[in-house]
């Protein structure tokens, strides 16, 4: 079984979304590594900030650290052999290293950015929206295409909000409200209250403005 080991440079986290700006390379790598795991590849990932001992324990990585003082990170080893350093590989490269068949369906950069725009709206992620709007323009997407992706994301967000609100109302229902004057069984007679515009006396009763019924 193939084992891929990733040695990341010093950083706060490996997700790419922990700061104010999104690092798309790290976001893509995280998705690609999850895909490799789903194909049966063993994936091990170490960060210089979190697991420095792992860097010192591997001779290949130790040599890279000595030669470049860490500038050649990240580094990727497959079954102990160095495959790449100083850059993050594409999914196609990772698949080739692991001996996996080429992907039949390739998501283009334009499709990826449309998905990201919709997801940014659904997640209410401002940094994500700013980043992917700029990226979408760079890969040639039109304003109309971006607006369509945003509309889809908004529909997903609104449907989710509506469904969760309905569940909340079901789990924690509103208390029943008190009935109005005309529906109360203990209401005073019409002559005494003037309600509903009638009186039992012969003299007509002038209807008050705004009275019920």
N, C-alpha and C positions, 0 to 999 in steps of 0.2 A: 504494500500500500504506500502510495506517495506521501511524503511529508514536506510541506512548504513552511519555512521559517522566515519570518519577517523581523528585521531589526530596524526600528524607527529612530529617528533623531530625537533629541530632547524637545518635548512639547507638552502642553497641558493635558491633552487627551488625543486619542487617535480617531475620533469620529469626524472631525472637521467642522463641527457646528457648535463648539463650546464657547467660542468668542463672539464678538460683534459681527465679524465677517465670516462668510462660509468659505472653507477651503474645499473646492469641488473635487480636487484630486483625492483627498482623503475620504470624502463621501463616496466617490466611485470605487475606491479600493475596498472600503468596508463592504459594499454590495458585492463586489467581485469575490471577496474572500468567503462571504456567506454562500455564494454560488458554488465555489469550489468545495466547501464542506458538504453541500447537498449532493455533490457528485462522488463523495466518498474520500476526498482528499483530507488528510490530517493537516490542520493549519495551526501553527504556533506563532504568536506575535509578542515581541518584547519591545518596550520603550526605554530609551536611555535614562529618562528621568525616573522611571519606576523600578526597573530591574537592571541596574548597572552590572550586577554580578554575572548576568547571562552574557553580557558583551565581553567581559574579561575571561569567561570560561571557554569561549569558542576561539580557536586559533585564527581562523580566517577573519573573523570580525575584529579580533584584537589587532591583527596586522593592518586592517583597513583603518582602524582608529589611530594607530601609530603613524601611518603614512599620510593621512589627511586631517588628523585631529577632529574627526567626525564629519568633515565636509562631504565625504562620499556616502553618507547615509541618506536614505534608507538602503539597506542591503537585503537581497532575497536569495535564500539558499533552498535548493531542492535536494532532498536526501543527503544533505551535508555539502553539496557542491554549489559554489557561487554561480548564480545565474544573472544577476543584475545588481548594480549599485548606482547611487546618486540620482536615481529617478524612479518614479512609480510606473510599473508596466501596465499595459492594457490587458483587458480580459482575454483577448486572443493570445497574447504572449503567455499569460498564466495557464491557459488551456493547453497550449503547446508544451510547456514545461511538464505539465502533469500527464501528458499523453492522452488528453481528451479529444474527442472528435470536434471539428470546427462547428461553431454554432450555426444552426440553420437559419435562425432569425436574428438579424442584427438591428439593434435600435440605433438609428442615426442620431447625430448631434441635434438636429432640429426636433426630432420626436422627443428626445431626452429633455430638451429645454421646455417643450410644451407641457410635458408631464410635470416637470418641476414647477412651472408657473401655476398650474392647477393645484398642485400639492401645497405651494406656498400660501395660496388664498385659503384653502381648506384648513391649514394649520395656523393661520393668522401670524405668519412669520415675516416680519418686516425686512430683516436682513436678507432672508431667502428671496423675497420678491424683488428687492433692489438688485441683488446679484444676478438672478436669472433673467430679469428684464434686459439688463445690459448684455448678458451672454446670448440671449435669444436674438437681439439685434445684430450681434457680431456674426452669428451663423446664418444670417440672411432671412430671418422670419419677419413677416410683415406685421403691421399693427393689427390688421384684421384677424390674422391667425392667432396672435397673442391674446386679443380680446376674447376670441372664442374659447381658448384654453382657460382664461380667467373666469368666463361665464360658467363653464363646466365645474370648475373648482368652487365657485360661489354656490351653485345648485347643490353640490355635495355637502357643503358647509351648512346651508340653510336646512336641508333635509335632516342632517344629523342633529342640529339644534332643535328642530321641531319634534323629532322623535324622543330626544332626551327630556324635553319639557313635558311631553305627554306622559312619559313614564313617571316623572317626578309628581305630576298631578294625580296619577293613579296611586302611587305609593303614599303620598301625603295629601289627601283630598282637602279642599276648602270646606270649612264648617258651613252648615245650612244657614241661610239668612232668615231673620224674622219676617213674618208675613206682613203685608201692607194693611191699612185700616179697613179696607172693604173686604178683606179675606179673613179677618179675625173673628172667631166665634164669640168673643167677649166684647165686641164693639158696642158702644152705646147706641140707643135708638136714634133714628135719623132726626127726630124733633129736637133732641138734646144736643146733638153734635153738629147738625147742619150738613152732615155728610150725604152725598149723592143728591143734593138739591131738593129734598122733600121735607114735609112737616105734617104732623097729624092734626095741627090746628087749621082753622078755616082760613086764617090770614096767610097769604103766600109768603114764603121765605125766600129772600133774595139770595141767589147763589153767590158764594164768595169766590173771588178770583183764585184760581189755582187749586180749588178743592178736588178731591179724588172722585173718580167715576164720572 
